[in-house]
Amino acid sequence: MTTALPPLVPNRAAVDRRRVVTETDTTGPFPVEYRFRPAEGDSQHLIVVFSGLAAPNGYHFAGKSLMELRANILWIRDDFDGHYSYYMCRNMDFSIEASVAGLIERTLARLGLGRDRVSLLGVSKGGSAALYYGLRYGYRNIVTVVPQFLIGSYVRDRPVTGQYMLGESMPQQNIDVLDGAIPDMLRARGGQGHNIYLFTSEADEQYETEINPHLQLFWACENFNFIRTDSPMVRQHGEVSGYNMPLIAGLLSALTEGADPRLGFVENGKQQVNEVDRQSYLYELRVSGTLTAVVKKQDIRGANIVLSGDAFIPGESAYSHSMTTKSLIMESGSRHFEFPLATTEAKYLYSQYFDRFSCDYPYGGFEPESPSGISMKGIPVGTYNLSVRVTSPAEGIDRRTALVARRPFDIRRPVGGNEAVLIGDKKRVRLIRRPIVGQFSAETVFSLESTWLKERMLHVEGVLFVHGVEADDRGHGQYYLVLQGQDSTHSYRLGMSRKTAAIRKHVRRGDFGNYDFAYFATPGYNGVDLQKAAPGVYEVYISLSTGGSLFSAAAGSITLD
């Protein structure tokens, strides 16, 4: 046919309508950072999420906890001039509040929703904001977790935030204004016209000052629901939301569908514990021949590895202060290396590792004895399985178990003439040391597009991939620049770019692999500093570490004066 084809248009089926977008609203006096995810199907509801202190990346409930809900979700970040503001004010100027309220109203208008189709959610500082905005602006549903009611007094004791919100001298009259912001609205209307769900716990250190004195203020709220958690897994302020997340998500799901759950007063988590059964179970657990060893933080810094996490003997010791020693084992075949570990204090282990009964492990953490980590010098090339050894001499316990990771990780670093790879998952953690110049495969495609040497700065950039080994994103591998001299080898990490035009001309006919990120370069295209390399002649190689393999290509030689 000779009829001209119409141009390609976007395929709606290939667009992720519900992906989370991060943007900044600049309509109001203050720019407001937020995330938004559209609703699924015909759901006509908006959930607004306010964050608490130290929220990951500034957003609470932004992980898996709310992703199964069908509603539109608007996460608002409390970051103004690098400070917290309770979404309210700077130096008692409430333009921040006006900016946030404007964002919510514009979002509702765009969605065609009224204030009766909104649920506000927040924890701690965010719980205060949920109450404040819900009561002040008439949003029907408020889900608040361990909020502060006396905001002024609370931030006064946290001077960085207090001075930002109250003014540098934090005068008492300003403190009184913020202290009365929520209670005064409750005294006036008692929460009338709202569905309010307040989550708390007497184990919260703030309960007696923030929660208990203000409960009577909800007297006029026809649907006030009070959920108080009494559980051995909740012992402080920061644990209430995590424990109640299934119930919180269920409430929000019901509110999204137009239902208004009426729970009344609920005391959840209460456990009837038979102390004899508890002691018997935890004693049997102690002598059962098991260990717990989980790495939570990991890195390779220079020639050292840094690992920290939890390692302890499960169960309750018969000795009130049972002293334990801990060490890290690197094992490869018949040889092994053992390194002493420092015991550290650990929080929340009684809830994270709850096993039928609560048990305290206040010193269940570990870290290297040296802040710089554990040196890999003297450890031969090879693959090592990592395990942790814990001893309790008073109990006659000496056990070892494979180290596992809370979250999968894959860290690759150049260390002189070797590459160090630290890989972990829920089954094991391994350290791999291998020569940083790898195999020269006939399937390797290499092209040095640009290079220069200025004094002691060396720049390289080009294409390196292996036919059949896809390079379709930035996580496909790690590139290295290697200088191999007569007496020493120096290696440096390289960055990667998406330069499809430079790459695709090297893809052979019939290969349908994706190699769009197979372009390497020195960071920022600025070169690497060779000051530590001694004068002499060096052979130059580019190496690609991907999967379980390491591929290399020769890139000529240089002479350093």
Sequence and secondary structure as in RCSB ss.txt:
>XXXX:A:sequence
MTTALPPLVPNRAAVDRRRVVTETDTTGPFPVEYRFRPAEGDSQHLIVVFSGLAAPNGYHFAGKSLMELRANILW
IRDDFDGHYSYYMCRNMDFSIEASVAGLIERTLARLGLGRDRVSLLGVSKGGSAALYYGLRYGYRNIVTVVPQFL
IGSYVRDRPVTGQYMLGESMPQQNIDVLDGAIPDMLRARGGQGHNIYLFTSEADEQYETEINPHLQLFWACENFN
FIRTDSPMVRQHGEVSGYNMPLIAGLLSALTEGADPRLGFVENGKQQVNEVDRQSYLYELRVSGTLTAVVKKQDI
RGANIVLSGDAFIPGESAYSHSMTTKSLIMESGSRHFEFPLATTEAKYLYSQYFDRFSCDYPYGGFEPESPSGIS
MKGIPVGTYNLSVRVTSPAEGIDRRTALVARRPFDIRRPVGGNEAVLIGDKKRVRLIRRPIVGQFSAETVFSLES
TWLKERMLHVEGVLFVHGVEADDRGHGQYYLVLQGQDSTHSYRLGMSRKTAAIRKHVRRGDFGNYDFAYFATPGY
NGVDLQKAAPGVYEVYISLSTGGSLFSAAAGSITLD
>XXXX:A:secstr
  S        GGGS TT  EEEEE SSSS EEEEEE  STT   EEEEE  TT GGG SS SSTTTT  SEEEE
E   BTTB  TTT BTTBTHHHHHHHHHHHHHHHHHT  GGGEEEEEETHHHHHHHHHHHHHT SEEEEES  S 
HHHHHHTSHHHHHHHH TT  HHHHHHHHTHHHHHHHHHTTTT EEEEEE TTSTTIIIIIGGGGGGGTT TEEE
EEEE  TT  SGGGHHHHHHHHHHHHHHHHHTT      EEEE      HHHHHHHHHHHHTSS  EEEEEEEEE
ETTEEEEEEEEE SS  SSTT   EEEEEEEETTEEEEEEEEEE  SSHHHHT  SS    TT EEEESSTT EE
 TT  SEEEEEEEEEEEGGGTEEEEEE EESS EEEEEEETTEEEEEEE SS EEEEEEESS B  TTEEEEEEE
EEEETTEEEEEEEEEETTB   STTS EEEEEEE SS EEEEEEEEE  HHHHHTTS TT     TT EEESGGG
S EE TTS SEEEEEEEEEEETTEEEEEEEEEEEE 
